[in-house]
Amino acid sequence: MVADTDLARLEWRKSSYSGGGNDCVEVAFTGDGAAVRDSKNPAGGALTLSGPEWDAFLAAARAGELDLS
């Protein structure tokens, strides 16, 4: 797990699929995984994932398993 103070120091980037607004997620790589946060509320915390969890998250997103509709 990454401490909140360390999250502020990470290099965050928006999804390349973002429309340019603030309605997307941001990701930062932590060395042993990744952290994901809401671009509208960067101070609201982040979901931290280990390397295997990040891989599973990406696989599920690519397979459409996380679509809300």
C-alpha positions as CSV (number, residue, x, y, z in Angstrom):
1,M,0.0,0.0,0.0
2,V,1.2,3.5,-0.8
3,A,0.9,6.2,1.9
4,D,-1.2,9.3,1.1
5,T,1.9,11.5,1.3
6,D,3.6,9.3,-1.3
7,L,0.6,9.5,-3.6
8,A,1.1,13.2,-3.9
9,R,4.6,12.7,-5.1
10,L,3.7,10.3,-7.9
11,E,3.6,11.3,-11.6
12,W,-0.1,11.1,-12.5
13,R,-1.4,10.9,-16.1
14,K,-4.8,10.8,-17.6
15,S,-6.1,8.1,-19.9
16,S,-5.3,8.6,-23.6
17,Y,-9.1,7.9,-24.1
18,S,-10.0,10.9,-22.0
19,G,-12.0,13.6,-23.8
20,G,-9.7,16.3,-22.3
21,G,-12.1,17.2,-19.5
22,N,-12.1,16.2,-15.9
23,D,-14.3,13.2,-16.3
24,C,-11.7,10.5,-16.4
25,V,-9.3,8.6,-14.2
26,E,-5.7,9.2,-13.7
27,V,-3.0,6.5,-13.1
28,A,0.4,6.6,-11.5
29,F,2.8,3.7,-11.4
30,T,4.3,2.9,-8.0
31,G,7.1,0.6,-8.7
32,D,5.3,-2.5,-7.6
33,G,1.9,-1.7,-9.1
34,A,-0.3,1.3,-9.8
35,A,-2.6,3.8,-8.2
36,V,-5.8,5.1,-9.8
37,R,-7.8,8.2,-8.8
38,D,-10.6,10.4,-10.0
39,S,-9.4,13.4,-12.0
40,K,-12.2,15.6,-10.6
41,N,-11.1,14.9,-7.0
42,P,-7.4,14.2,-6.9
43,A,-7.3,14.8,-3.1
44,G,-10.0,12.3,-2.6
45,G,-7.7,9.3,-2.3
46,A,-6.7,6.6,-4.7
47,L,-7.1,2.9,-5.3
48,T,-3.8,1.2,-5.0
49,L,-3.2,-2.0,-6.8
50,S,-0.3,-4.5,-6.8
51,G,1.2,-5.5,-10.1
52,P,-1.0,-8.7,-10.5
53,E,-4.1,-6.7,-9.4
54,W,-3.3,-4.0,-12.0
55,D,-2.9,-6.6,-14.7
56,A,-6.3,-8.2,-13.7
57,F,-7.9,-4.7,-13.6
58,L,-6.7,-3.9,-17.2
59,A,-7.8,-7.4,-18.4
60,A,-11.3,-6.9,-17.0
61,A,-11.6,-3.3,-18.4
62,R,-10.4,-4.5,-21.9
63,A,-12.9,-7.4,-21.8
64,G,-15.8,-5.0,-21.0
65,E,-16.4,-6.6,-17.6
66,L,-16.4,-3.1,-15.9
67,D,-18.9,-1.4,-18.2
68,L,-21.9,0.0,-16.3
69,S,-24.4,-0.4,-19.1
